[in-house]
């Protein structure tokens, strides 16, 4: 962990800052905050190299003020980095993550959790990218006007789009063009498969586990795991008990079983860490908070994972995915420039 940054795909501390402190950072000290999974001492003990902080607002904001509330969560992540510059470095690229790691700071990236935060606007998507957002989870636990969520697979919500609508397909193309990671945690299986076919860049599951180990519809089935491998994406394992054991209780060993299963089905190159700390009410024994993640790394080594496989899961896989997404963006930009030049000449 001193050689490869631990990159975690999903942490909901910004939601705790909103719900407990109304985003008033002058009323909270992250050095001493005690009732969350995440604070500065826990980050240091957990050797957290980079974190995608979730800018999340609930589904009941859809068609109301979702965009404004999401902007406020983006803002609080920026302000958190500014308040503790010796701990956090705001980051928007794979290179930034490596630079922060060299400086012994936690690279801080933003993921917007839920397509309802866009209010069906590509302009909003582009603006959020400009504000530093580097992934969008296509849905939270509600359909948007352009994409179906995981509850469709439970039968508790109807499919409205048979996956993605035509506008949904435009969102995917625009995210590829911008260089924004597409996050398939929370979407229906139909959407997973459609996006894996459509996207020019590899995708992520920022906080999802293995369906075969715990058959919860928030988890990823084996056939999708194999497709993630073929497209060189990543599944970042969620620690929420209900997704680990499909029950209220779980242990660190149960989480390691998900890592083992994904490695067996689709290889160590698609695995990452996506703890979902501060976004869930129950976490496994042995993984009580952000400081405990090194124990999971030790467990994987005990189970015979090679140093290379562990480093892949820690951070190298996400770095590979992110730099590939950046390459696809650069190719799109280059192609557009050439078309523009050609039009001017003719």
Protein Blocks (a to p, Z undefined) as FASTA:
>chain_A
ZZpccddfbdcklmmmmmmnnopaklpcfklomkbfbdfklmmmnopabdcddddddfkl
goilmmmmmmmmmmmmmmmmmmmmmlpccdfbfklmmmmmmnopacdddddedjklnoop
aklmmmmmmnopabdcfbdcbdcfkbccfklmnopaccfkgppafklmmmmmmmmmnopa
cdfehiafklmmmmmmmpmbdcddfbdcdfklmccfkbccfklmmmmmmnopacdddfbf
klmnopabdcfklmmmmmmmmmmmnojklgccdekpokafbdcehilbmklmmmmmmmmm
mnopafklmmmmmmmmmmmmmmmmmmmmmmmmmmmmmmmmmmmmZZ
